[in-house]
């Protein structure tokens, strides 16, 4: 849903491309994928914001209620950076479309189905202190990861080209090594 412009709107609100309504949504269980992560190429985009603080706060509300959300930073064709919030992973377009319809009925105003079969897998790092998890370091970057087959993933991408991926530098700065995989 495009954010409507209105007098008195905060500067941050002017930079939102999607508005996410946090309502009394009834959570549909997202089962962990079975054996092969390459079988789940579809995701739902439920929100975007140019302000990572706003997007992260919203995504965290969903994650704390155990919704299958995760996040990514992307750049659009004009180079503007967007914080995106994704919901779930699906084996085919029909199941993604079905969940998109369900979410719209339950209060989400903007749900987009995307083919995004690639993700960044965060590699285990044995050199870090045991108390500082990869999830903690991701959160410091305003990112929420997700697990498929006990692997920590972040983002969702249509192809494996990382040449313009803004998250790569962020992950490296946080000491997180990664590799591109099929989901």
Rosetta constraint file for C-alpha pairs under 8 A:
AtomPair CA 1 CA 17 HARMONIC 7.44 0.50
AtomPair CA 1 CA 18 HARMONIC 5.11 0.50
AtomPair CA 1 CA 19 HARMONIC 6.02 0.50
AtomPair CA 1 CA 109 HARMONIC 5.53 0.50
AtomPair CA 1 CA 110 HARMONIC 4.68 0.50
AtomPair CA 2 CA 16 HARMONIC 7.95 0.50
AtomPair CA 2 CA 17 HARMONIC 5.63 0.50
AtomPair CA 2 CA 18 HARMONIC 5.32 0.50
AtomPair CA 2 CA 19 HARMONIC 6.92 0.50
AtomPair CA 3 CA 13 HARMONIC 7.85 0.50
AtomPair CA 3 CA 14 HARMONIC 7.62 0.50
AtomPair CA 3 CA 16 HARMONIC 6.37 0.50
AtomPair CA 3 CA 17 HARMONIC 6.06 0.50
AtomPair CA 3 CA 18 HARMONIC 5.94 0.50
AtomPair CA 3 CA 19 HARMONIC 6.00 0.50
AtomPair CA 5 CA 9 HARMONIC 7.20 0.50
AtomPair CA 5 CA 14 HARMONIC 7.17 0.50
AtomPair CA 9 CA 13 HARMONIC 6.29 0.50
AtomPair CA 9 CA 14 HARMONIC 6.78 0.50
AtomPair CA 10 CA 14 HARMONIC 6.54 0.50
AtomPair CA 11 CA 15 HARMONIC 7.06 0.50
AtomPair CA 12 CA 16 HARMONIC 7.11 0.50
AtomPair CA 12 CA 51 HARMONIC 6.56 0.50
AtomPair CA 12 CA 54 HARMONIC 7.99 0.50
AtomPair CA 15 CA 49 HARMONIC 6.33 0.50
AtomPair CA 15 CA 50 HARMONIC 5.49 0.50
AtomPair CA 15 CA 51 HARMONIC 7.04 0.50
AtomPair CA 16 CA 48 HARMONIC 6.46 0.50
AtomPair CA 16 CA 49 HARMONIC 4.37 0.50
AtomPair CA 16 CA 50 HARMONIC 6.04 0.50
AtomPair CA 16 CA 51 HARMONIC 7.48 0.50
AtomPair CA 17 CA 47 HARMONIC 7.57 0.50
AtomPair CA 17 CA 48 HARMONIC 5.58 0.50
AtomPair CA 17 CA 49 HARMONIC 5.70 0.50
AtomPair CA 17 CA 50 HARMONIC 7.72 0.50
AtomPair CA 18 CA 46 HARMONIC 7.78 0.50
AtomPair CA 18 CA 47 HARMONIC 5.04 0.50
AtomPair CA 18 CA 48 HARMONIC 5.21 0.50
AtomPair CA 18 CA 49 HARMONIC 6.68 0.50
AtomPair CA 18 CA 110 HARMONIC 6.75 0.50
AtomPair CA 19 CA 47 HARMONIC 6.32 0.50
AtomPair CA 19 CA 48 HARMONIC 7.61 0.50
AtomPair CA 19 CA 109 HARMONIC 7.36 0.50
AtomPair CA 19 CA 110 HARMONIC 7.38 0.50
AtomPair CA 20 CA 46 HARMONIC 6.96 0.50
AtomPair CA 20 CA 47 HARMONIC 5.93 0.50
AtomPair CA 20 CA 58 HARMONIC 7.63 0.50
AtomPair CA 20 CA 108 HARMONIC 6.42 0.50
AtomPair CA 20 CA 109 HARMONIC 6.94 0.50
AtomPair CA 20 CA 110 HARMONIC 7.40 0.50
AtomPair CA 21 CA 107 HARMONIC 6.67 0.50
AtomPair CA 21 CA 108 HARMONIC 5.99 0.50
AtomPair CA 21 CA 109 HARMONIC 7.26 0.50
AtomPair CA 22 CA 58 HARMONIC 7.81 0.50
AtomPair CA 22 CA 107 HARMONIC 7.88 0.50
AtomPair CA 23 CA 107 HARMONIC 6.52 0.50
AtomPair CA 24 CA 106 HARMONIC 7.80 0.50
AtomPair CA 24 CA 107 HARMONIC 7.95 0.50
AtomPair CA 25 CA 103 HARMONIC 7.92 0.50
AtomPair CA 25 CA 106 HARMONIC 5.47 0.50
AtomPair CA 25 CA 107 HARMONIC 6.63 0.50
AtomPair CA 26 CA 106 HARMONIC 7.02 0.50
AtomPair CA 27 CA 67 HARMONIC 6.56 0.50
AtomPair CA 28 CA 67 HARMONIC 7.99 0.50
AtomPair CA 29 CA 67 HARMONIC 7.84 0.50
AtomPair CA 30 CA 67 HARMONIC 7.80 0.50
AtomPair CA 30 CA 68 HARMONIC 6.35 0.50
AtomPair CA 30 CA 88 HARMONIC 6.72 0.50
AtomPair CA 32 CA 148 HARMONIC 6.37 0.50
AtomPair CA 32 CA 149 HARMONIC 7.42 0.50
AtomPair CA 33 CA 37 HARMONIC 6.63 0.50
AtomPair CA 33 CA 40 HARMONIC 7.52 0.50
AtomPair CA 33 CA 148 HARMONIC 6.37 0.50
AtomPair CA 33 CA 149 HARMONIC 7.08 0.50
AtomPair CA 34 CA 149 HARMONIC 7.50 0.50
AtomPair CA 35 CA 149 HARMONIC 7.26 0.50
AtomPair CA 36 CA 183 HARMONIC 7.85 0.50
AtomPair CA 37 CA 148 HARMONIC 6.67 0.50
AtomPair CA 37 CA 149 HARMONIC 7.38 0.50
AtomPair CA 37 CA 182 HARMONIC 6.66 0.50
AtomPair CA 37 CA 183 HARMONIC 4.26 0.50
AtomPair CA 38 CA 117 HARMONIC 6.97 0.50
AtomPair CA 38 CA 182 HARMONIC 5.06 0.50
AtomPair CA 38 CA 183 HARMONIC 4.36 0.50
AtomPair CA 39 CA 90 HARMONIC 7.96 0.50
AtomPair CA 39 CA 91 HARMONIC 5.40 0.50
AtomPair CA 39 CA 183 HARMONIC 6.73 0.50
AtomPair CA 40 CA 89 HARMONIC 5.65 0.50
AtomPair CA 40 CA 90 HARMONIC 4.83 0.50
AtomPair CA 40 CA 91 HARMONIC 4.13 0.50
AtomPair CA 40 CA 92 HARMONIC 7.12 0.50
AtomPair CA 40 CA 117 HARMONIC 6.81 0.50
AtomPair CA 40 CA 183 HARMONIC 5.76 0.50
AtomPair CA 41 CA 89 HARMONIC 6.86 0.50
AtomPair CA 41 CA 90 HARMONIC 6.32 0.50
AtomPair CA 41 CA 91 HARMONIC 6.05 0.50
AtomPair CA 41 CA 92 HARMONIC 7.11 0.50
AtomPair CA 41 CA 115 HARMONIC 5.83 0.50
AtomPair CA 41 CA 116 HARMONIC 5.33 0.50
AtomPair CA 41 CA 117 HARMONIC 3.85 0.50
AtomPair CA 41 CA 118 HARMONIC 7.35 0.50
AtomPair CA 41 CA 182 HARMONIC 7.93 0.50
AtomPair CA 41 CA 183 HARMONIC 6.21 0.50
AtomPair CA 42 CA 89 HARMONIC 5.59 0.50
AtomPair CA 42 CA 90 HARMONIC 4.93 0.50
AtomPair CA 42 CA 91 HARMONIC 6.42 0.50
AtomPair CA 42 CA 92 HARMONIC 6.36 0.50
AtomPair CA 42 CA 93 HARMONIC 6.58 0.50
AtomPair CA 42 CA 96 HARMONIC 6.54 0.50
AtomPair CA 42 CA 113 HARMONIC 6.96 0.50
AtomPair CA 42 CA 114 HARMONIC 5.65 0.50
AtomPair CA 42 CA 115 HARMONIC 4.64 0.50
AtomPair CA 42 CA 116 HARMONIC 5.60 0.50
AtomPair CA 42 CA 117 HARMONIC 6.61 0.50
AtomPair CA 43 CA 86 HARMONIC 6.52 0.50
AtomPair CA 43 CA 87 HARMONIC 6.34 0.50
AtomPair CA 43 CA 88 HARMONIC 5.82 0.50
AtomPair CA 43 CA 89 HARMONIC 4.83 0.50
AtomPair CA 43 CA 90 HARMONIC 6.21 0.50
AtomPair CA 43 CA 96 HARMONIC 6.86 0.50
AtomPair CA 43 CA 113 HARMONIC 6.00 0.50
AtomPair CA 43 CA 114 HARMONIC 5.40 0.50
AtomPair CA 43 CA 115 HARMONIC 6.57 0.50
AtomPair CA 43 CA 116 HARMONIC 6.59 0.50
AtomPair CA 43 CA 156 HARMONIC 7.62 0.50
AtomPair CA 44 CA 86 HARMONIC 5.40 0.50
AtomPair CA 44 CA 87 HARMONIC 5.09 0.50
AtomPair CA 44 CA 88 HARMONIC 6.60 0.50
AtomPair CA 44 CA 89 HARMONIC 7.51 0.50
AtomPair CA 44 CA 96 HARMONIC 6.97 0.50
AtomPair CA 44 CA 100 HARMONIC 6.97 0.50
AtomPair CA 44 CA 111 HARMONIC 6.26 0.50
AtomPair CA 44 CA 112 HARMONIC 5.42 0.50
AtomPair CA 44 CA 113 HARMONIC 4.68 0.50
AtomPair CA 44 CA 114 HARMONIC 6.03 0.50
AtomPair CA 45 CA 84 HARMONIC 7.05 0.50
AtomPair CA 45 CA 85 HARMONIC 5.91 0.50
AtomPair CA 45 CA 86 HARMONIC 4.50 0.50
AtomPair CA 45 CA 87 HARMONIC 6.35 0.50
AtomPair CA 45 CA 111 HARMONIC 5.65 0.50
AtomPair CA 45 CA 112 HARMONIC 5.00 0.50
AtomPair CA 45 CA 113 HARMONIC 6.44 0.50
AtomPair CA 45 CA 114 HARMONIC 7.08 0.50
AtomPair CA 46 CA 84 HARMONIC 7.79 0.50
AtomPair CA 46 CA 85 HARMONIC 5.71 0.50
AtomPair CA 46 CA 86 HARMONIC 5.70 0.50
AtomPair CA 46 CA 87 HARMONIC 6.58 0.50
AtomPair CA 46 CA 108 HARMONIC 7.46 0.50
AtomPair CA 46 CA 110 HARMONIC 5.91 0.50
AtomPair CA 46 CA 111 HARMONIC 4.78 0.50
AtomPair CA 46 CA 112 HARMONIC 6.63 0.50
AtomPair CA 47 CA 55 HARMONIC 7.63 0.50
AtomPair CA 47 CA 84 HARMONIC 5.79 0.50
AtomPair CA 47 CA 85 HARMONIC 5.12 0.50
AtomPair CA 47 CA 86 HARMONIC 7.30 0.50
AtomPair CA 47 CA 110 HARMONIC 7.03 0.50
AtomPair CA 47 CA 111 HARMONIC 7.58 0.50
AtomPair CA 48 CA 55 HARMONIC 6.87 0.50
AtomPair CA 48 CA 82 HARMONIC 6.22 0.50
AtomPair CA 48 CA 83 HARMONIC 5.45 0.50
AtomPair CA 48 CA 84 HARMONIC 4.44 0.50
AtomPair CA 48 CA 85 HARMONIC 6.27 0.50
AtomPair CA 49 CA 54 HARMONIC 7.11 0.50
AtomPair CA 49 CA 55 HARMONIC 5.86 0.50
AtomPair CA 49 CA 82 HARMONIC 5.55 0.50
AtomPair CA 49 CA 83 HARMONIC 5.21 0.50
AtomPair CA 49 CA 84 HARMONIC 6.68 0.50
AtomPair CA 50 CA 80 HARMONIC 7.89 0.50
AtomPair CA 50 CA 81 HARMONIC 6.13 0.50
AtomPair CA 50 CA 82 HARMONIC 4.61 0.50
AtomPair CA 50 CA 83 HARMONIC 5.86 0.50
AtomPair CA 51 CA 55 HARMONIC 6.50 0.50
AtomPair CA 51 CA 82 HARMONIC 7.44 0.50
AtomPair CA 51 CA 83 HARMONIC 6.85 0.50
AtomPair CA 52 CA 56 HARMONIC 5.72 0.50
AtomPair CA 52 CA 82 HARMONIC 7.77 0.50
AtomPair CA 52 CA 83 HARMONIC 5.55 0.50
AtomPair CA 52 CA 142 HARMONIC 6.46 0.50
AtomPair CA 53 CA 57 HARMONIC 6.12 0.50
AtomPair CA 53 CA 142 HARMONIC 7.19 0.50
AtomPair CA 54 CA 58 HARMONIC 6.34 0.50
AtomPair CA 55 CA 59 HARMONIC 6.08 0.50
AtomPair CA 55 CA 83 HARMONIC 6.32 0.50
AtomPair CA 55 CA 84 HARMONIC 7.22 0.50
AtomPair CA 55 CA 85 HARMONIC 7.14 0.50
AtomPair CA 56 CA 60 HARMONIC 5.93 0.50
AtomPair CA 56 CA 71 HARMONIC 7.94 0.50
AtomPair CA 56 CA 142 HARMONIC 5.63 0.50
AtomPair CA 56 CA 143 HARMONIC 7.04 0.50
AtomPair CA 57 CA 61 HARMONIC 6.45 0.50
AtomPair CA 58 CA 62 HARMONIC 6.82 0.50
AtomPair CA 59 CA 63 HARMONIC 6.20 0.50
AtomPair CA 59 CA 69 HARMONIC 6.72 0.50
AtomPair CA 59 CA 70 HARMONIC 7.28 0.50
AtomPair CA 59 CA 71 HARMONIC 7.52 0.50
AtomPair CA 59 CA 85 HARMONIC 6.45 0.50
AtomPair CA 59 CA 144 HARMONIC 7.86 0.50
AtomPair CA 60 CA 64 HARMONIC 5.90 0.50
AtomPair CA 60 CA 144 HARMONIC 7.82 0.50
AtomPair CA 61 CA 65 HARMONIC 6.56 0.50
AtomPair CA 62 CA 66 HARMONIC 6.48 0.50
AtomPair CA 62 CA 67 HARMONIC 5.31 0.50
AtomPair CA 62 CA 68 HARMONIC 7.85 0.50
AtomPair CA 62 CA 69 HARMONIC 6.76 0.50
AtomPair CA 63 CA 67 HARMONIC 5.18 0.50
AtomPair CA 63 CA 68 HARMONIC 6.67 0.50
AtomPair CA 63 CA 69 HARMONIC 5.95 0.50
AtomPair CA 63 CA 70 HARMONIC 7.94 0.50
AtomPair CA 67 CA 87 HARMONIC 7.68 0.50
AtomPair CA 68 CA 87 HARMONIC 5.62 0.50
AtomPair CA 68 CA 88 HARMONIC 5.07 0.50
AtomPair CA 68 CA 146 HARMONIC 7.76 0.50
AtomPair CA 69 CA 85 HARMONIC 6.82 0.50
AtomPair CA 69 CA 86 HARMONIC 5.45 0.50
AtomPair CA 69 CA 87 HARMONIC 4.49 0.50
AtomPair CA 69 CA 88 HARMONIC 6.10 0.50
AtomPair CA 69 CA 144 HARMONIC 7.59 0.50
AtomPair CA 69 CA 146 HARMONIC 7.56 0.50
AtomPair CA 70 CA 85 HARMONIC 5.98 0.50
AtomPair CA 70 CA 86 HARMONIC 5.31 0.50
AtomPair CA 70 CA 87 HARMONIC 6.59 0.50
AtomPair CA 70 CA 88 HARMONIC 7.89 0.50
AtomPair CA 70 CA 143 HARMONIC 7.39 0.50
AtomPair CA 70 CA 144 HARMONIC 4.88 0.50
AtomPair CA 70 CA 145 HARMONIC 5.32 0.50
AtomPair CA 70 CA 146 HARMONIC 6.10 0.50
AtomPair CA 70 CA 154 HARMONIC 7.05 0.50
AtomPair CA 70 CA 155 HARMONIC 7.11 0.50
AtomPair CA 71 CA 83 HARMONIC 7.19 0.50
AtomPair CA 71 CA 84 HARMONIC 5.57 0.50
AtomPair CA 71 CA 85 HARMONIC 4.63 0.50
AtomPair CA 71 CA 86 HARMONIC 5.85 0.50
AtomPair CA 71 CA 143 HARMONIC 5.51 0.50
AtomPair CA 71 CA 144 HARMONIC 5.25 0.50
AtomPair CA 71 CA 145 HARMONIC 6.74 0.50
AtomPair CA 71 CA 154 HARMONIC 6.90 0.50
AtomPair CA 71 CA 155 HARMONIC 5.89 0.50
AtomPair CA 72 CA 83 HARMONIC 5.92 0.50
AtomPair CA 72 CA 84 HARMONIC 5.30 0.50
AtomPair CA 72 CA 85 HARMONIC 6.77 0.50
AtomPair CA 72 CA 143 HARMONIC 6.39 0.50
AtomPair CA 72 CA 144 HARMONIC 7.82 0.50
AtomPair CA 72 CA 154 HARMONIC 6.81 0.50
AtomPair CA 72 CA 155 HARMONIC 4.68 0.50
AtomPair CA 72 CA 156 HARMONIC 7.34 0.50
AtomPair CA 72 CA 167 HARMONIC 7.55 0.50
AtomPair CA 73 CA 81 HARMONIC 6.84 0.50
AtomPair CA 73 CA 82 HARMONIC 5.70 0.50
AtomPair CA 73 CA 83 HARMONIC 4.64 0.50
AtomPair CA 73 CA 84 HARMONIC 6.14 0.50
AtomPair CA 73 CA 155 HARMONIC 7.71 0.50
AtomPair CA 73 CA 166 HARMONIC 6.71 0.50
AtomPair CA 73 CA 167 HARMONIC 6.11 0.50
AtomPair CA 74 CA 81 HARMONIC 5.65 0.50
AtomPair CA 74 CA 82 HARMONIC 5.28 0.50
AtomPair CA 74 CA 83 HARMONIC 6.48 0.50
AtomPair CA 74 CA 84 HARMONIC 7.27 0.50
AtomPair CA 74 CA 165 HARMONIC 6.83 0.50
AtomPair CA 74 CA 166 HARMONIC 6.46 0.50
AtomPair CA 74 CA 167 HARMONIC 7.57 0.50
AtomPair CA 75 CA 79 HARMONIC 5.30 0.50
AtomPair CA 75 CA 80 HARMONIC 5.33 0.50
AtomPair CA 75 CA 81 HARMONIC 4.34 0.50
AtomPair CA 75 CA 82 HARMONIC 5.96 0.50
AtomPair CA 75 CA 164 HARMONIC 7.90 0.50
AtomPair CA 75 CA 165 HARMONIC 7.59 0.50
AtomPair CA 75 CA 166 HARMONIC 7.19 0.50
AtomPair CA 76 CA 80 HARMONIC 5.55 0.50
AtomPair CA 76 CA 81 HARMONIC 6.56 0.50
AtomPair CA 76 CA 82 HARMONIC 7.41 0.50
AtomPair CA 89 CA 96 HARMONIC 7.81 0.50
AtomPair CA 90 CA 95 HARMONIC 6.30 0.50
AtomPair CA 90 CA 96 HARMONIC 5.66 0.50
AtomPair CA 91 CA 95 HARMONIC 7.04 0.50
AtomPair CA 91 CA 96 HARMONIC 7.82 0.50
AtomPair CA 92 CA 96 HARMONIC 6.45 0.50
AtomPair CA 93 CA 97 HARMONIC 5.93 0.50
AtomPair CA 93 CA 113 HARMONIC 7.63 0.50
AtomPair CA 94 CA 98 HARMONIC 6.11 0.50
AtomPair CA 95 CA 99 HARMONIC 6.29 0.50
AtomPair CA 96 CA 100 HARMONIC 6.10 0.50
AtomPair CA 96 CA 113 HARMONIC 6.41 0.50
AtomPair CA 97 CA 101 HARMONIC 6.21 0.50
AtomPair CA 97 CA 113 HARMONIC 6.64 0.50
AtomPair CA 98 CA 102 HARMONIC 6.30 0.50
AtomPair CA 99 CA 103 HARMONIC 6.10 0.50
AtomPair CA 100 CA 104 HARMONIC 6.22 0.50
AtomPair CA 100 CA 111 HARMONIC 5.82 0.50
AtomPair CA 100 CA 112 HARMONIC 7.19 0.50
AtomPair CA 100 CA 113 HARMONIC 7.14 0.50
AtomPair CA 101 CA 105 HARMONIC 6.24 0.50
AtomPair CA 102 CA 106 HARMONIC 6.25 0.50
AtomPair CA 103 CA 107 HARMONIC 6.40 0.50
AtomPair CA 103 CA 108 HARMONIC 5.54 0.50
AtomPair CA 103 CA 111 HARMONIC 7.44 0.50
AtomPair CA 104 CA 108 HARMONIC 4.63 0.50
AtomPair CA 104 CA 109 HARMONIC 5.87 0.50
AtomPair CA 104 CA 110 HARMONIC 7.21 0.50
AtomPair CA 104 CA 111 HARMONIC 6.95 0.50
AtomPair CA 115 CA 157 HARMONIC 7.93 0.50
AtomPair CA 115 CA 158 HARMONIC 6.09 0.50
AtomPair CA 116 CA 156 HARMONIC 5.32 0.50
AtomPair CA 116 CA 157 HARMONIC 4.54 0.50
AtomPair CA 116 CA 158 HARMONIC 4.10 0.50
AtomPair CA 116 CA 159 HARMONIC 7.21 0.50
AtomPair CA 117 CA 156 HARMONIC 6.85 0.50
AtomPair CA 117 CA 157 HARMONIC 6.26 0.50
AtomPair CA 117 CA 158 HARMONIC 5.92 0.50
AtomPair CA 117 CA 159 HARMONIC 7.20 0.50
AtomPair CA 117 CA 182 HARMONIC 5.56 0.50
AtomPair CA 117 CA 183 HARMONIC 5.48 0.50
AtomPair CA 118 CA 156 HARMONIC 5.67 0.50
AtomPair CA 118 CA 157 HARMONIC 4.91 0.50
AtomPair CA 118 CA 158 HARMONIC 6.28 0.50
AtomPair CA 118 CA 159 HARMONIC 6.20 0.50
AtomPair CA 118 CA 160 HARMONIC 6.38 0.50
AtomPair CA 118 CA 180 HARMONIC 6.71 0.50
AtomPair CA 118 CA 181 HARMONIC 5.55 0.50
AtomPair CA 118 CA 182 HARMONIC 4.43 0.50
AtomPair CA 118 CA 183 HARMONIC 5.53 0.50
AtomPair CA 119 CA 153 HARMONIC 6.23 0.50
AtomPair CA 119 CA 154 HARMONIC 6.04 0.50
AtomPair CA 119 CA 155 HARMONIC 5.39 0.50
AtomPair CA 119 CA 156 HARMONIC 4.80 0.50
AtomPair CA 119 CA 157 HARMONIC 5.94 0.50
AtomPair CA 119 CA 180 HARMONIC 5.80 0.50
AtomPair CA 119 CA 181 HARMONIC 5.59 0.50
AtomPair CA 119 CA 182 HARMONIC 6.32 0.50
AtomPair CA 119 CA 183 HARMONIC 6.27 0.50
AtomPair CA 120 CA 153 HARMONIC 5.47 0.50
AtomPair CA 120 CA 154 HARMONIC 5.32 0.50
AtomPair CA 120 CA 155 HARMONIC 6.34 0.50
AtomPair CA 120 CA 156 HARMONIC 7.67 0.50
AtomPair CA 120 CA 178 HARMONIC 5.99 0.50
AtomPair CA 120 CA 179 HARMONIC 5.50 0.50
AtomPair CA 120 CA 180 HARMONIC 4.66 0.50
AtomPair CA 120 CA 181 HARMONIC 6.20 0.50
AtomPair CA 121 CA 151 HARMONIC 6.89 0.50
AtomPair CA 121 CA 152 HARMONIC 5.77 0.50
AtomPair CA 121 CA 153 HARMONIC 4.40 0.50
AtomPair CA 121 CA 154 HARMONIC 6.52 0.50
AtomPair CA 121 CA 178 HARMONIC 5.26 0.50
AtomPair CA 121 CA 179 HARMONIC 5.37 0.50
AtomPair CA 121 CA 180 HARMONIC 6.22 0.50
AtomPair CA 121 CA 181 HARMONIC 6.55 0.50
AtomPair CA 122 CA 134 HARMONIC 7.68 0.50
AtomPair CA 122 CA 151 HARMONIC 7.64 0.50
AtomPair CA 122 CA 152 HARMONIC 5.56 0.50
AtomPair CA 122 CA 153 HARMONIC 5.87 0.50
AtomPair CA 122 CA 154 HARMONIC 7.39 0.50
AtomPair CA 122 CA 176 HARMONIC 6.59 0.50
AtomPair CA 122 CA 177 HARMONIC 5.92 0.50
AtomPair CA 122 CA 178 HARMONIC 4.46 0.50
AtomPair CA 122 CA 179 HARMONIC 6.89 0.50
AtomPair CA 123 CA 152 HARMONIC 7.76 0.50
AtomPair CA 123 CA 176 HARMONIC 7.19 0.50
AtomPair CA 123 CA 177 HARMONIC 5.45 0.50
AtomPair CA 123 CA 178 HARMONIC 5.24 0.50
AtomPair CA 123 CA 179 HARMONIC 7.36 0.50
AtomPair CA 124 CA 177 HARMONIC 7.82 0.50
AtomPair CA 125 CA 176 HARMONIC 7.58 0.50
AtomPair CA 125 CA 177 HARMONIC 7.68 0.50
AtomPair CA 128 CA 132 HARMONIC 6.85 0.50
AtomPair CA 132 CA 136 HARMONIC 6.29 0.50
AtomPair CA 132 CA 137 HARMONIC 7.22 0.50
AtomPair CA 133 CA 137 HARMONIC 6.52 0.50
AtomPair CA 134 CA 138 HARMONIC 6.09 0.50
AtomPair CA 134 CA 176 HARMONIC 7.25 0.50
AtomPair CA 135 CA 139 HARMONIC 6.12 0.50
AtomPair CA 135 CA 144 HARMONIC 7.27 0.50
AtomPair CA 135 CA 145 HARMONIC 6.93 0.50
AtomPair CA 136 CA 140 HARMONIC 6.40 0.50
AtomPair CA 137 CA 141 HARMONIC 6.78 0.50
AtomPair CA 137 CA 174 HARMONIC 6.47 0.50
AtomPair CA 137 CA 176 HARMONIC 7.88 0.50
AtomPair CA 138 CA 142 HARMONIC 6.48 0.50
AtomPair CA 138 CA 143 HARMONIC 5.04 0.50
AtomPair CA 138 CA 144 HARMONIC 6.38 0.50
AtomPair CA 138 CA 145 HARMONIC 7.28 0.50
AtomPair CA 138 CA 171 HARMONIC 7.79 0.50
AtomPair CA 138 CA 174 HARMONIC 7.93 0.50
AtomPair CA 139 CA 143 HARMONIC 5.03 0.50
AtomPair CA 139 CA 144 HARMONIC 6.19 0.50
AtomPair CA 141 CA 170 HARMONIC 7.20 0.50
AtomPair CA 141 CA 174 HARMONIC 7.93 0.50
AtomPair CA 143 CA 154 HARMONIC 7.68 0.50
AtomPair CA 144 CA 154 HARMONIC 7.00 0.50
AtomPair CA 145 CA 152 HARMONIC 6.38 0.50
AtomPair CA 145 CA 153 HARMONIC 5.43 0.50
AtomPair CA 145 CA 154 HARMONIC 4.57 0.50
AtomPair CA 145 CA 155 HARMONIC 7.39 0.50
AtomPair CA 146 CA 152 HARMONIC 5.69 0.50
AtomPair CA 146 CA 153 HARMONIC 5.30 0.50
AtomPair CA 146 CA 154 HARMONIC 6.39 0.50
AtomPair CA 147 CA 151 HARMONIC 5.21 0.50
AtomPair CA 147 CA 152 HARMONIC 4.73 0.50
AtomPair CA 147 CA 153 HARMONIC 5.98 0.50
AtomPair CA 148 CA 152 HARMONIC 6.93 0.50
AtomPair CA 148 CA 153 HARMONIC 7.40 0.50
AtomPair CA 148 CA 183 HARMONIC 7.86 0.50
AtomPair CA 160 CA 180 HARMONIC 6.53 0.50
AtomPair CA 160 CA 181 HARMONIC 7.89 0.50
AtomPair CA 161 CA 165 HARMONIC 7.99 0.50
AtomPair CA 162 CA 168 HARMONIC 7.64 0.50
AtomPair CA 166 CA 170 HARMONIC 7.01 0.50
AtomPair CA 167 CA 171 HARMONIC 6.03 0.50
AtomPair CA 168 CA 172 HARMONIC 6.26 0.50
AtomPair CA 169 CA 173 HARMONIC 6.09 0.50
AtomPair CA 170 CA 174 HARMONIC 6.34 0.50
AtomPair CA 171 CA 175 HARMONIC 6.37 0.50
AtomPair CA 171 CA 176 HARMONIC 5.07 0.50
AtomPair CA 171 CA 177 HARMONIC 6.92 0.50
AtomPair CA 171 CA 178 HARMONIC 7.85 0.50
AtomPair CA 172 CA 176 HARMONIC 5.38 0.50
AtomPair CA 172 CA 177 HARMONIC 6.36 0.50
